[in-house]
């Protein structure tokens, strides 16, 4: 279940930033007791999302999306 803050924040994010955030959240396990560092590779995102796979500017789009998350 999403919190209200997360739900409202996703409406202000560009679609590519939302994709990155969704993948990052999906990597967190409920049984995790400590903070972990997760790596999300561009290739993984491009392979996972068809809209990125067919775009020649996918890397540039992801770079811009990471800026939106900061």
CHARMM internal coordinates of N, CA and C (Angstrom, degrees):
IC EDIT
DIST 1 N 1 CA 1.4465
DIST 1 CA 1 C 1.5311
ANGL 1 N 1 CA 1 C 108.74
DIST 1 C 2 N 1.2898
ANGL 1 CA 1 C 2 N 116.59
DIHE 1 N 1 CA 1 C 2 N 132.04
DIST 2 N 2 CA 1.4621
ANGL 1 C 2 N 2 CA 121.23
DIHE 1 CA 1 C 2 N 2 CA -178.77
DIST 2 CA 2 C 1.5219
ANGL 2 N 2 CA 2 C 110.80
DIHE 1 C 2 N 2 CA 2 C -84.94
DIST 2 C 3 N 1.3183
ANGL 2 CA 2 C 3 N 114.47
DIHE 2 N 2 CA 2 C 3 N 144.57
DIST 3 N 3 CA 1.4593
ANGL 2 C 3 N 3 CA 118.60
DIHE 2 CA 2 C 3 N 3 CA 174.97
DIST 3 CA 3 C 1.5255
ANGL 3 N 3 CA 3 C 109.04
DIHE 2 C 3 N 3 CA 3 C -79.02
DIST 3 C 4 N 1.3114
ANGL 3 CA 3 C 4 N 116.71
DIHE 3 N 3 CA 3 C 4 N 161.15
DIST 4 N 4 CA 1.4637
ANGL 3 C 4 N 4 CA 120.99
DIHE 3 CA 3 C 4 N 4 CA 179.45
DIST 4 CA 4 C 1.5184
ANGL 4 N 4 CA 4 C 111.73
DIHE 3 C 4 N 4 CA 4 C -60.83
DIST 4 C 5 N 1.3434
ANGL 4 CA 4 C 5 N 116.89
DIHE 4 N 4 CA 4 C 5 N -38.74
DIST 5 N 5 CA 1.4599
ANGL 4 C 5 N 5 CA 120.25
DIHE 4 CA 4 C 5 N 5 CA -179.13
DIST 5 CA 5 C 1.5231
ANGL 5 N 5 CA 5 C 111.17
DIHE 4 C 5 N 5 CA 5 C -63.37
DIST 5 C 6 N 1.3236
ANGL 5 CA 5 C 6 N 116.18
DIHE 5 N 5 CA 5 C 6 N -43.72
DIST 6 N 6 CA 1.4607
ANGL 5 C 6 N 6 CA 119.93
DIHE 5 CA 5 C 6 N 6 CA 179.92
DIST 6 CA 6 C 1.5158
ANGL 6 N 6 CA 6 C 110.40
DIHE 5 C 6 N 6 CA 6 C -66.37
DIST 6 C 7 N 1.3103
ANGL 6 CA 6 C 7 N 116.82
DIHE 6 N 6 CA 6 C 7 N -43.57
DIST 7 N 7 CA 1.4573
ANGL 6 C 7 N 7 CA 120.66
DIHE 6 CA 6 C 7 N 7 CA -179.40
DIST 7 CA 7 C 1.5195
ANGL 7 N 7 CA 7 C 111.11
DIHE 6 C 7 N 7 CA 7 C -61.05
DIST 7 C 8 N 1.3129
ANGL 7 CA 7 C 8 N 118.17
DIHE 7 N 7 CA 7 C 8 N -46.89
DIST 8 N 8 CA 1.4662
ANGL 7 C 8 N 8 CA 119.97
DIHE 7 CA 7 C 8 N 8 CA -179.25
DIST 8 CA 8 C 1.5253
ANGL 8 N 8 CA 8 C 111.34
DIHE 7 C 8 N 8 CA 8 C -70.12
DIST 8 C 9 N 1.3158
ANGL 8 CA 8 C 9 N 118.44
DIHE 8 N 8 CA 8 C 9 N -32.04
DIST 9 N 9 CA 1.4634
ANGL 8 C 9 N 9 CA 121.14
DIHE 8 CA 8 C 9 N 9 CA 178.70
DIST 9 CA 9 C 1.5191
ANGL 9 N 9 CA 9 C 111.34
DIHE 8 C 9 N 9 CA 9 C -67.35
DIST 9 C 10 N 1.3262
ANGL 9 CA 9 C 10 N 117.69
DIHE 9 N 9 CA 9 C 10 N -34.04
DIST 10 N 10 CA 1.4576
ANGL 9 C 10 N 10 CA 119.86
DIHE 9 CA 9 C 10 N 10 CA -178.15
DIST 10 CA 10 C 1.5177
ANGL 10 N 10 CA 10 C 111.88
DIHE 9 C 10 N 10 CA 10 C -68.38
DIST 10 C 11 N 1.3174
ANGL 10 CA 10 C 11 N 118.28
DIHE 10 N 10 CA 10 C 11 N -23.37
DIST 11 N 11 CA 1.4577
ANGL 10 C 11 N 11 CA 120.34
DIHE 10 CA 10 C 11 N 11 CA 177.75
DIST 11 CA 11 C 1.5213
ANGL 11 N 11 CA 11 C 111.88
DIHE 10 C 11 N 11 CA 11 C -72.39
DIST 11 C 12 N 1.3107
ANGL 11 CA 11 C 12 N 118.12
DIHE 11 N 11 CA 11 C 12 N -22.84
DIST 12 N 12 CA 1.4538
ANGL 11 C 12 N 12 CA 120.99
DIHE 11 CA 11 C 12 N 12 CA -179.23
DIST 12 CA 12 C 1.5257
ANGL 12 N 12 CA 12 C 112.56
DIHE 11 C 12 N 12 CA 12 C -94.00
DIST 12 C 13 N 1.3105
ANGL 12 CA 12 C 13 N 117.62
DIHE 12 N 12 CA 12 C 13 N -6.77
DIST 13 N 13 CA 1.4628
ANGL 12 C 13 N 13 CA 121.27
DIHE 12 CA 12 C 13 N 13 CA -179.65
DIST 13 CA 13 C 1.5223
ANGL 13 N 13 CA 13 C 110.75
DIHE 12 C 13 N 13 CA 13 C -87.91
DIST 13 C 14 N 1.3325
ANGL 13 CA 13 C 14 N 116.74
DIHE 13 N 13 CA 13 C 14 N 144.45
DIST 14 N 14 CA 1.4629
ANGL 13 C 14 N 14 CA 119.46
DIHE 13 CA 13 C 14 N 14 CA 170.79
DIST 14 CA 14 C 1.5359
ANGL 14 N 14 CA 14 C 109.30
DIHE 13 C 14 N 14 CA 14 C -63.71
DIST 14 C 15 N 1.3196
ANGL 14 CA 14 C 15 N 117.70
DIHE 14 N 14 CA 14 C 15 N 154.41
DIST 15 N 15 CA 1.4734
ANGL 14 C 15 N 15 CA 120.42
DIHE 14 CA 14 C 15 N 15 CA -177.43
DIST 15 CA 15 C 1.5325
ANGL 15 N 15 CA 15 C 114.31
DIHE 14 C 15 N 15 CA 15 C -54.21
DIST 15 C 16 N 1.3263
ANGL 15 CA 15 C 16 N 117.64
DIHE 15 N 15 CA 15 C 16 N -40.61
DIST 16 N 16 CA 1.4659
ANGL 15 C 16 N 16 CA 119.26
DIHE 15 CA 15 C 16 N 16 CA -179.26
DIST 16 CA 16 C 1.5250
ANGL 16 N 16 CA 16 C 111.53
DIHE 15 C 16 N 16 CA 16 C -67.73
DIST 16 C 17 N 1.3238
ANGL 16 CA 16 C 17 N 117.85
DIHE 16 N 16 CA 16 C 17 N -36.64
DIST 17 N 17 CA 1.4664
ANGL 16 C 17 N 17 CA 121.03
DIHE 16 CA 16 C 17 N 17 CA 176.62
DIST 17 CA 17 C 1.5234
ANGL 17 N 17 CA 17 C 109.83
DIHE 16 C 17 N 17 CA 17 C -66.87
DIST 17 C 18 N 1.3059
ANGL 17 CA 17 C 18 N 116.47
DIHE 17 N 17 CA 17 C 18 N -37.18
DIST 18 N 18 CA 1.4695
ANGL 17 C 18 N 18 CA 120.90
DIHE 17 CA 17 C 18 N 18 CA 177.30
DIST 18 CA 18 C 1.5269
ANGL 18 N 18 CA 18 C 110.24
DIHE 17 C 18 N 18 CA 18 C -63.47
DIST 18 C 19 N 1.3204
ANGL 18 CA 18 C 19 N 116.94
DIHE 18 N 18 CA 18 C 19 N -38.87
DIST 19 N 19 CA 1.4707
ANGL 18 C 19 N 19 CA 120.87
DIHE 18 CA 18 C 19 N 19 CA 177.71
DIST 19 CA 19 C 1.5297
ANGL 19 N 19 CA 19 C 110.60
DIHE 18 C 19 N 19 CA 19 C -61.30
DIST 19 C 20 N 1.3225
ANGL 19 CA 19 C 20 N 116.21
DIHE 19 N 19 CA 19 C 20 N -46.39
DIST 20 N 20 CA 1.4651
ANGL 19 C 20 N 20 CA 120.38
DIHE 19 CA 19 C 20 N 20 CA -179.63
DIST 20 CA 20 C 1.5198
ANGL 20 N 20 CA 20 C 110.28
DIHE 19 C 20 N 20 CA 20 C -62.32
DIST 20 C 21 N 1.3195
ANGL 20 CA 20 C 21 N 116.84
DIHE 20 N 20 CA 20 C 21 N -45.07
DIST 21 N 21 CA 1.4609
ANGL 20 C 21 N 21 CA 121.07
DIHE 20 CA 20 C 21 N 21 CA 179.56
DIST 21 CA 21 C 1.5245
ANGL 21 N 21 CA 21 C 111.23
DIHE 20 C 21 N 21 CA 21 C -61.93
DIST 21 C 22 N 1.3124
ANGL 21 CA 21 C 22 N 117.40
DIHE 21 N 21 CA 21 C 22 N -41.55
DIST 22 N 22 CA 1.4644
ANGL 21 C 22 N 22 CA 121.12
DIHE 21 CA 21 C 22 N 22 CA 179.25
DIST 22 CA 22 C 1.5260
ANGL 22 N 22 CA 22 C 111.75
DIHE 21 C 22 N 22 CA 22 C -62.61
DIST 22 C 23 N 1.3252
ANGL 22 CA 22 C 23 N 116.31
DIHE 22 N 22 CA 22 C 23 N -42.21
DIST 23 N 23 CA 1.4642
ANGL 22 C 23 N 23 CA 120.07
DIHE 22 CA 22 C 23 N 23 CA 178.17
DIST 23 CA 23 C 1.5238
ANGL 23 N 23 CA 23 C 110.11
DIHE 22 C 23 N 23 CA 23 C -65.23
DIST 23 C 24 N 1.3258
ANGL 23 CA 23 C 24 N 117.28
DIHE 23 N 23 CA 23 C 24 N -42.85
DIST 24 N 24 CA 1.4698
ANGL 23 C 24 N 24 CA 120.75
DIHE 23 CA 23 C 24 N 24 CA 179.45
DIST 24 CA 24 C 1.5261
ANGL 24 N 24 CA 24 C 111.00
DIHE 23 C 24 N 24 CA 24 C -61.10
DIST 24 C 25 N 1.3082
ANGL 24 CA 24 C 25 N 116.97
DIHE 24 N 24 CA 24 C 25 N -44.85
DIST 25 N 25 CA 1.4665
ANGL 24 C 25 N 25 CA 120.58
DIHE 24 CA 24 C 25 N 25 CA 179.57
DIST 25 CA 25 C 1.5211
ANGL 25 N 25 CA 25 C 110.76
DIHE 24 C 25 N 25 CA 25 C -64.32
DIST 25 C 26 N 1.3247
ANGL 25 CA 25 C 26 N 117.26
DIHE 25 N 25 CA 25 C 26 N -37.51
DIST 26 N 26 CA 1.4668
ANGL 25 C 26 N 26 CA 120.20
DIHE 25 CA 25 C 26 N 26 CA -178.87
DIST 26 CA 26 C 1.5261
ANGL 26 N 26 CA 26 C 112.48
DIHE 25 C 26 N 26 CA 26 C -66.92
DIST 26 C 27 N 1.3278
ANGL 26 CA 26 C 27 N 117.55
DIHE 26 N 26 CA 26 C 27 N -19.83
DIST 27 N 27 CA 1.4616
ANGL 26 C 27 N 27 CA 121.05
DIHE 26 CA 26 C 27 N 27 CA -179.98
DIST 27 CA 27 C 1.5263
ANGL 27 N 27 CA 27 C 112.56
DIHE 26 C 27 N 27 CA 27 C -80.09
DIST 27 C 28 N 1.3200
ANGL 27 CA 27 C 28 N 117.44
DIHE 27 N 27 CA 27 C 28 N -17.49
DIST 28 N 28 CA 1.4648
ANGL 27 C 28 N 28 CA 121.64
DIHE 27 CA 27 C 28 N 28 CA -178.81
DIST 28 CA 28 C 1.5209
ANGL 28 N 28 CA 28 C 108.96
DIHE 27 C 28 N 28 CA 28 C -79.20
DIST 28 C 29 N 1.3093
ANGL 28 CA 28 C 29 N 116.33
DIHE 28 N 28 CA 28 C 29 N 130.67
DIST 29 N 29 CA 1.4652
ANGL 28 C 29 N 29 CA 122.09
DIHE 28 CA 28 C 29 N 29 CA 179.99
DIST 29 CA 29 C 1.5194
ANGL 29 N 29 CA 29 C 110.14
DIHE 28 C 29 N 29 CA 29 C -101.60
DIST 29 C 30 N 1.3032
ANGL 29 CA 29 C 30 N 116.53
DIHE 29 N 29 CA 29 C 30 N 141.58
DIST 30 N 30 CA 1.4598
ANGL 29 C 30 N 30 CA 121.62
DIHE 29 CA 29 C 30 N 30 CA -178.29
DIST 30 CA 30 C 1.5205
ANGL 30 N 30 CA 30 C 111.62
DIHE 29 C 30 N 30 CA 30 C -60.17
DIST 30 C 31 N 1.3197
ANGL 30 CA 30 C 31 N 117.12
DIHE 30 N 30 CA 30 C 31 N -32.19
DIST 31 N 31 CA 1.4631
ANGL 30 C 31 N 31 CA 120.14
DIHE 30 CA 30 C 31 N 31 CA -177.69
DIST 31 CA 31 C 1.5315
ANGL 31 N 31 CA 31 C 113.24
DIHE 30 C 31 N 31 CA 31 C -81.57
DIST 31 C 32 N 1.3242
ANGL 31 CA 31 C 32 N 118.16
DIHE 31 N 31 CA 31 C 32 N -3.92
DIST 32 N 32 CA 1.4675
ANGL 31 C 32 N 32 CA 120.78
DIHE 31 CA 31 C 32 N 32 CA 177.48
DIST 32 CA 32 C 1.5218
ANGL 32 N 32 CA 32 C 110.29
DIHE 31 C 32 N 32 CA 32 C -62.96
DIST 32 C 33 N 1.3084
ANGL 32 CA 32 C 33 N 115.80
DIHE 32 N 32 CA 32 C 33 N 128.33
DIST 33 N 33 CA 1.4675
ANGL 32 C 33 N 33 CA 121.71
DIHE 32 CA 32 C 33 N 33 CA 179.63
DIST 33 CA 33 C 1.5229
ANGL 33 N 33 CA 33 C 111.88
DIHE 32 C 33 N 33 CA 33 C -105.33
DIST 33 C 34 N 1.3171
ANGL 33 CA 33 C 34 N 117.24
DIHE 33 N 33 CA 33 C 34 N -16.10
DIST 34 N 34 CA 1.4601
ANGL 33 C 34 N 34 CA 122.29
DIHE 33 CA 33 C 34 N 34 CA -178.29
DIST 34 CA 34 C 1.5256
ANGL 34 N 34 CA 34 C 109.19
DIHE 33 C 34 N 34 CA 34 C -122.63
DIST 34 C 35 N 1.3134
ANGL 34 CA 34 C 35 N 115.02
DIHE 34 N 34 CA 34 C 35 N 164.01
DIST 35 N 35 CA 1.4533
ANGL 34 C 35 N 35 CA 119.85
DIHE 34 CA 34 C 35 N 35 CA 173.74
DIST 35 CA 35 C 1.5228
ANGL 35 N 35 CA 35 C 108.87
DIHE 34 C 35 N 35 CA 35 C -75.31
DIST 35 C 36 N 1.3053
ANGL 35 CA 35 C 36 N 116.17
DIHE 35 N 35 CA 35 C 36 N 141.89
DIST 36 N 36 CA 1.4565
ANGL 35 C 36 N 36 CA 121.80
DIHE 35 CA 35 C 36 N 36 CA 179.37
DIST 36 CA 36 C 1.5234
ANGL 36 N 36 CA 36 C 109.10
DIHE 35 C 36 N 36 CA 36 C -127.54
DIST 36 C 37 N 1.3067
ANGL 36 CA 36 C 37 N 115.32
DIHE 36 N 36 CA 36 C 37 N 155.39
DIST 37 N 37 CA 1.4546
ANGL 36 C 37 N 37 CA 121.31
DIHE 36 CA 36 C 37 N 37 CA 172.16
DIST 37 CA 37 C 1.5196
ANGL 37 N 37 CA 37 C 107.57
DIHE 36 C 37 N 37 CA 37 C -96.66
DIST 37 C 38 N 1.3014
ANGL 37 CA 37 C 38 N 116.47
DIHE 37 N 37 CA 37 C 38 N 128.30
DIST 38 N 38 CA 1.4555
ANGL 37 C 38 N 38 CA 121.72
DIHE 37 CA 37 C 38 N 38 CA 179.03
DIST 38 CA 38 C 1.5205
ANGL 38 N 38 CA 38 C 108.33
DIHE 37 C 38 N 38 CA 38 C -116.32
DIST 38 C 39 N 1.3148
ANGL 38 CA 38 C 39 N 116.01
DIHE 38 N 38 CA 38 C 39 N 141.85
DIST 39 N 39 CA 1.4602
ANGL 38 C 39 N 39 CA 121.37
DIHE 38 CA 38 C 39 N 39 CA 176.78
DIST 39 CA 39 C 1.5253
ANGL 39 N 39 CA 39 C 108.10
DIHE 38 C 39 N 39 CA 39 C -110.22
DIST 39 C 40 N 1.3021
ANGL 39 CA 39 C 40 N 114.28
DIHE 39 N 39 CA 39 C 40 N 131.48
DIST 40 N 40 CA 1.4591
ANGL 39 C 40 N 40 CA 120.34
DIHE 39 CA 39 C 40 N 40 CA 176.14
DIST 40 CA 40 C 1.5239
ANGL 40 N 40 CA 40 C 106.21
DIHE 39 C 40 N 40 CA 40 C -117.95
DIST 40 C 41 N 1.3016
ANGL 40 CA 40 C 41 N 115.88
DIHE 40 N 40 CA 40 C 41 N 114.85
DIST 41 N 41 CA 1.4552
ANGL 40 C 41 N 41 CA 120.98
DIHE 40 CA 40 C 41 N 41 CA -176.69
DIST 41 CA 41 C 1.5290
ANGL 41 N 41 CA 41 C 110.74
DIHE 40 C 41 N 41 CA 41 C -90.94
DIST 41 C 42 N 1.3159
ANGL 41 CA 41 C 42 N 114.87
DIHE 41 N 41 CA 41 C 42 N 143.58
DIST 42 N 42 CA 1.4643
ANGL 41 C 42 N 42 CA 120.63
DIHE 41 CA 41 C 42 N 42 CA 179.48
DIST 42 CA 42 C 1.5175
ANGL 42 N 42 CA 42 C 110.98
DIHE 41 C 42 N 42 CA 42 C -55.73
DIST 42 C 43 N 1.3185
ANGL 42 CA 42 C 43 N 117.06
DIHE 42 N 42 CA 42 C 43 N -43.17
DIST 43 N 43 CA 1.4634
ANGL 42 C 43 N 43 CA 120.81
DIHE 42 CA 42 C 43 N 43 CA -179.16
DIST 43 CA 43 C 1.5255
ANGL 43 N 43 CA 43 C 110.88
DIHE 42 C 43 N 43 CA 43 C -58.93
DIST 43 C 44 N 1.3209
ANGL 43 CA 43 C 44 N 117.29
DIHE 43 N 43 CA 43 C 44 N -40.65
DIST 44 N 44 CA 1.4635
ANGL 43 C 44 N 44 CA 121.23
DIHE 43 CA 43 C 44 N 44 CA 178.85
DIST 44 CA 44 C 1.5312
ANGL 44 N 44 CA 44 C 110.33
DIHE 43 C 44 N 44 CA 44 C -62.16
DIST 44 C 45 N 1.3249
ANGL 44 CA 44 C 45 N 116.77
DIHE 44 N 44 CA 44 C 45 N -45.00
DIST 45 N 45 CA 1.4641
ANGL 44 C 45 N 45 CA 120.33
DIHE 44 CA 44 C 45 N 45 CA 179.47
DIST 45 CA 45 C 1.5227
ANGL 45 N 45 CA 45 C 111.32
DIHE 44 C 45 N 45 CA 45 C -64.77
DIST 45 C 46 N 1.3240
ANGL 45 CA 45 C 46 N 116.05
DIHE 45 N 45 CA 45 C 46 N -43.16
DIST 46 N 46 CA 1.4641
ANGL 45 C 46 N 46 CA 120.35
DIHE 45 CA 45 C 46 N 46 CA -179.48
DIST 46 CA 46 C 1.5218
ANGL 46 N 46 CA 46 C 110.58
DIHE 45 C 46 N 46 CA 46 C -63.62
DIST 46 C 47 N 1.3226
ANGL 46 CA 46 C 47 N 117.64
DIHE 46 N 46 CA 46 C 47 N -41.57
DIST 47 N 47 CA 1.4626
ANGL 46 C 47 N 47 CA 120.75
DIHE 46 CA 46 C 47 N 47 CA 178.75
DIST 47 CA 47 C 1.5264
ANGL 47 N 47 CA 47 C 112.00
DIHE 46 C 47 N 47 CA 47 C -69.04
DIST 47 C 48 N 1.3194
ANGL 47 CA 47 C 48 N 117.15
DIHE 47 N 47 CA 47 C 48 N -32.47
DIST 48 N 48 CA 1.4596
ANGL 47 C 48 N 48 CA 121.98
DIHE 47 CA 47 C 48 N 48 CA -174.61
DIST 48 CA 48 C 1.5303
ANGL 48 N 48 CA 48 C 112.93
DIHE 47 C 48 N 48 CA 48 C -78.88
DIST 48 C 49 N 1.3340
ANGL 48 CA 48 C 49 N 116.95
DIHE 48 N 48 CA 48 C 49 N -34.47
DIST 49 N 49 CA 1.4611
ANGL 48 C 49 N 49 CA 120.63
DIHE 48 CA 48 C 49 N 49 CA -176.27
DIST 49 CA 49 C 1.5278
ANGL 49 N 49 CA 49 C 110.57
DIHE 48 C 49 N 49 CA 49 C -109.48
DIST 49 C 50 N 1.3328
ANGL 49 CA 49 C 50 N 117.61
DIHE 49 N 49 CA 49 C 50 N 113.27
DIST 50 N 50 CA 1.4675
ANGL 49 C 50 N 50 CA 121.31
DIHE 49 CA 49 C 50 N 50 CA -178.02
DIST 50 CA 50 C 1.5301
ANGL 50 N 50 CA 50 C 113.96
DIHE 49 C 50 N 50 CA 50 C -56.54
DIST 50 C 51 N 1.3320
ANGL 50 CA 50 C 51 N 117.52
DIHE 50 N 50 CA 50 C 51 N -33.41
DIST 51 N 51 CA 1.4684
ANGL 50 C 51 N 51 CA 119.91
DIHE 50 CA 50 C 51 N 51 CA -179.77
DIST 51 CA 51 C 1.5245
ANGL 51 N 51 CA 51 C 111.34
DIHE 50 C 51 N 51 CA 51 C -63.11
DIST 51 C 52 N 1.3129
ANGL 51 CA 51 C 52 N 116.92
DIHE 51 N 51 CA 51 C 52 N -31.47
DIST 52 N 52 CA 1.4635
ANGL 51 C 52 N 52 CA 120.61
DIHE 51 CA 51 C 52 N 52 CA 178.22
DIST 52 CA 52 C 1.5234
ANGL 52 N 52 CA 52 C 111.46
DIHE 51 C 52 N 52 CA 52 C -82.71
DIST 52 C 53 N 1.3190
ANGL 52 CA 52 C 53 N 116.23
DIHE 52 N 52 CA 52 C 53 N -33.00
DIST 53 N 53 CA 1.4639
ANGL 52 C 53 N 53 CA 120.58
DIHE 52 CA 52 C 53 N 53 CA -175.84
DIST 53 CA 53 C 1.5273
ANGL 53 N 53 CA 53 C 111.54
DIHE 52 C 53 N 53 CA 53 C -62.44
DIST 53 C 54 N 1.3127
ANGL 53 CA 53 C 54 N 116.56
DIHE 53 N 53 CA 53 C 54 N -34.21
DIST 54 N 54 CA 1.4629
ANGL 53 C 54 N 54 CA 120.05
DIHE 53 CA 53 C 54 N 54 CA -177.66
DIST 54 CA 54 C 1.5312
ANGL 54 N 54 CA 54 C 113.05
DIHE 53 C 54 N 54 CA 54 C -92.08
DIST 54 C 55 N 1.3229
ANGL 54 CA 54 C 55 N 117.79
DIHE 54 N 54 CA 54 C 55 N 5.00
DIST 55 N 55 CA 1.4630
ANGL 54 C 55 N 55 CA 122.00
DIHE 54 CA 54 C 55 N 55 CA -176.60
DIST 55 CA 55 C 1.5277
ANGL 55 N 55 CA 55 C 110.66
DIHE 54 C 55 N 55 CA 55 C -105.19
DIST 55 C 56 N 1.3252
ANGL 55 CA 55 C 56 N 116.18
DIHE 55 N 55 CA 55 C 56 N 123.02
DIST 56 N 56 CA 1.4673
ANGL 55 C 56 N 56 CA 120.64
DIHE 55 CA 55 C 56 N 56 CA 179.22
DIST 56 CA 56 C 1.5248
ANGL 56 N 56 CA 56 C 112.02
DIHE 55 C 56 N 56 CA 56 C -70.22
DIST 56 C 57 N 1.3175
ANGL 56 CA 56 C 57 N 117.60
DIHE 56 N 56 CA 56 C 57 N -18.03
DIST 57 N 57 CA 1.4630
ANGL 56 C 57 N 57 CA 122.34
DIHE 56 CA 56 C 57 N 57 CA -179.99
DIST 57 CA 57 C 1.5229
ANGL 57 N 57 CA 57 C 111.91
DIHE 56 C 57 N 57 CA 57 C -102.03
DIST 57 C 58 N 1.3171
ANGL 57 CA 57 C 58 N 117.42
DIHE 57 N 57 CA 57 C 58 N 24.70
DIST 58 N 58 CA 1.4675
ANGL 57 C 58 N 58 CA 121.41
DIHE 57 CA 57 C 58 N 58 CA -175.05
DIST 58 CA 58 C 1.5277
ANGL 58 N 58 CA 58 C 112.29
DIHE 57 C 58 N 58 CA 58 C -59.64
DIST 58 C 59 N 1.3091
ANGL 58 CA 58 C 59 N 117.69
DIHE 58 N 58 CA 58 C 59 N -42.60
DIST 59 N 59 CA 1.4690
ANGL 58 C 59 N 59 CA 120.33
DIHE 58 CA 58 C 59 N 59 CA -178.89
DIST 59 CA 59 C 1.5267
ANGL 59 N 59 CA 59 C 110.18
DIHE 58 C 59 N 59 CA 59 C -63.28
DIST 59 C 60 N 1.3115
ANGL 59 CA 59 C 60 N 117.38
DIHE 59 N 59 CA 59 C 60 N -43.12
DIST 60 N 60 CA 1.4699
ANGL 59 C 60 N 60 CA 120.79
DIHE 59 CA 59 C 60 N 60 CA 178.43
DIST 60 CA 60 C 1.5265
ANGL 60 N 60 CA 60 C 110.67
DIHE 59 C 60 N 60 CA 60 C -64.72
DIST 60 C 61 N 1.3306
ANGL 60 CA 60 C 61 N 116.77
DIHE 60 N 60 CA 60 C 61 N -39.13
DIST 61 N 61 CA 1.4676
ANGL 60 C 61 N 61 CA 120.40
DIHE 60 CA 60 C 61 N 61 CA 177.53
DIST 61 CA 61 C 1.5182
ANGL 61 N 61 CA 61 C 110.89
DIHE 60 C 61 N 61 CA 61 C -62.67
DIST 61 C 62 N 1.3276
ANGL 61 CA 61 C 62 N 116.96
DIHE 61 N 61 CA 61 C 62 N -42.85
DIST 62 N 62 CA 1.4659
ANGL 61 C 62 N 62 CA 120.55
DIHE 61 CA 61 C 62 N 62 CA 179.74
DIST 62 CA 62 C 1.5231
ANGL 62 N 62 CA 62 C 111.09
DIHE 61 C 62 N 62 CA 62 C -67.46
DIST 62 C 63 N 1.3227
ANGL 62 CA 62 C 63 N 116.74
DIHE 62 N 62 CA 62 C 63 N -36.84
DIST 63 N 63 CA 1.4630
ANGL 62 C 63 N 63 CA 120.15
DIHE 62 CA 62 C 63 N 63 CA 177.18
DIST 63 CA 63 C 1.5290
ANGL 63 N 63 CA 63 C 110.45
DIHE 62 C 63 N 63 CA 63 C -62.09
DIST 63 C 64 N 1.3067
ANGL 63 CA 63 C 64 N 116.56
DIHE 63 N 63 CA 63 C 64 N -43.89
DIST 64 N 64 CA 1.4655
ANGL 63 C 64 N 64 CA 121.09
DIHE 63 CA 63 C 64 N 64 CA 178.04
DIST 64 CA 64 C 1.5324
ANGL 64 N 64 CA 64 C 110.52
DIHE 63 C 64 N 64 CA 64 C -65.43
DIST 64 C 65 N 1.3229
ANGL 64 CA 64 C 65 N 116.68
DIHE 64 N 64 CA 64 C 65 N -37.28
DIST 65 N 65 CA 1.4662
ANGL 64 C 65 N 65 CA 121.00
DIHE 64 CA 64 C 65 N 65 CA 179.98
DIST 65 CA 65 C 1.5233
ANGL 65 N 65 CA 65 C 111.38
DIHE 64 C 65 N 65 CA 65 C -66.09
DIST 65 C 66 N 1.3263
ANGL 65 CA 65 C 66 N 117.28
DIHE 65 N 65 CA 65 C 66 N -38.58
DIST 66 N 66 CA 1.4668
ANGL 65 C 66 N 66 CA 119.01
DIHE 65 CA 65 C 66 N 66 CA 178.51
DIST 66 CA 66 C 1.5243
ANGL 66 N 66 CA 66 C 110.80
DIHE 65 C 66 N 66 CA 66 C -66.05
DIST 66 C 67 N 1.3221
ANGL 66 CA 66 C 67 N 116.99
DIHE 66 N 66 CA 66 C 67 N -33.48
DIST 67 N 67 CA 1.4683
ANGL 66 C 67 N 67 CA 119.99
DIHE 66 CA 66 C 67 N 67 CA 175.41
DIST 67 CA 67 C 1.5255
ANGL 67 N 67 CA 67 C 110.75
DIHE 66 C 67 N 67 CA 67 C -63.54
DIST 67 C 68 N 1.3193
ANGL 67 CA 67 C 68 N 117.17
DIHE 67 N 67 CA 67 C 68 N -37.44
DIST 68 N 68 CA 1.4694
ANGL 67 C 68 N 68 CA 121.36
DIHE 67 CA 67 C 68 N 68 CA 179.86
DIST 68 CA 68 C 1.5255
ANGL 68 N 68 CA 68 C 111.73
DIHE 67 C 68 N 68 CA 68 C -67.25
DIST 68 C 69 N 1.3265
ANGL 68 CA 68 C 69 N 116.73
DIHE 68 N 68 CA 68 C 69 N -23.98
DIST 69 N 69 CA 1.4667
ANGL 68 C 69 N 69 CA 120.36
DIHE 68 CA 68 C 69 N 69 CA -179.72
DIST 69 CA 69 C 1.5228
ANGL 69 N 69 CA 69 C 112.50
DIHE 68 C 69 N 69 CA 69 C -81.42
DIST 69 C 70 N 1.3029
ANGL 69 CA 69 C 70 N 117.70
DIHE 69 N 69 CA 69 C 70 N -14.55
DIST 70 N 70 CA 1.4691
ANGL 69 C 70 N 70 CA 121.06
DIHE 69 CA 69 C 70 N 70 CA -178.05
DIST 70 CA 70 C 1.5030
ANGL 70 N 70 CA 70 C 111.98
DIHE 69 C 70 N 70 CA 70 C -81.49
END
COOR INIT
IC SEED 1 N 1 CA 1 C
IC BUILD
